[in-house]
Amino acid sequence: THKRQIIGLHLKGYFTSEIARITAHAPQNVDRYLKDFEIVLDFVREGAKIEKICFYTGMSQGLVEEYLGIIRENGLVTYDTPKE
């Protein structure tokens, strides 16, 4: 998905303007993906359950799980987020 590409570029050190140009996305959309990613990452690092992340962010479970997959793929956590 575009999220994976955008977050991957962010993790490599690219700036929003560069990511927007490379991915043909508006900078505000790039920033929204990155903001949501960072929020989910913070919750995961605190050991939060998926339900808590969904409740406090207003994101769907599917969206949170998508971000969790990206987090795991990039080795940013070494444990699974509790589901209950």
N, C-alpha and C positions, 0 to 999 in steps of 0.2 A: 504494500500500500504506500501511498504518499507519506504517511506518517513515518514508516520505517526509514524511508530515504531521507526525509527531513531530519529526523532525530539522529540518524547515522551521521549525516553531515555535521550536525551540531556537536556531536560527541567527538568528531575529528577536528573541531575548532573553527569551523566556518561561522561567519557572521550572518545575521538574518538577511541582510541585503544580498549576500552571495548565495545563500540557500534559496531565496526567492527567485533569483535569476536562473540558477541551475535547474530548479524544479518547475519553473513557470507558474509560481504561486504568488499571490499578493503577500507582501511582508506581514500584514496584520494576521493573515491565516497561518503563516509560518510561526509567528509569535504565539498564537493561540495554541497550536499543537505543542510547542515547546513549553509553554506555561502549564498546560494540562499534564504533560509528561513529567515535569519537575514536581508538580503537586502529588501525583501518584507515586513517584519515586520517594518523596519524603514520607508519605504514609507507609510505604512498603518498608523503608528503613526503620520505621518505628514499630514494625510488626503488626500493623493494622489488618483487620479482616477485610475481605472484599466488600462485605455489606457496609462496613463503616466508611470505606473509601467512597462507595456509591452515595451514601447518605450525605456525607459532608461536601462532596464535590458536585452532586446533582448529575453525575455521569451514569450512564446505563452500565449494567454488569458486563455486557459485551464489550463496551468501550474500555472499561477498566481492565478487563482481561486482555484486550489487545495491547494496551500499554504494558501490562505485566509480562506479556510475551516478549515485547521489545526489550524490556528491562532484563529479563533472563537471557535472551539471545546475546546481549551485550555484556553479560557477566557482571552486572551492577549489583546483584544480590546473590548470596550463596545459600538461600533457604527459600522454601515455598511459603507464600502468603496463606495464612489460614483462611478457609472458606466459610467457617461458621463462627 
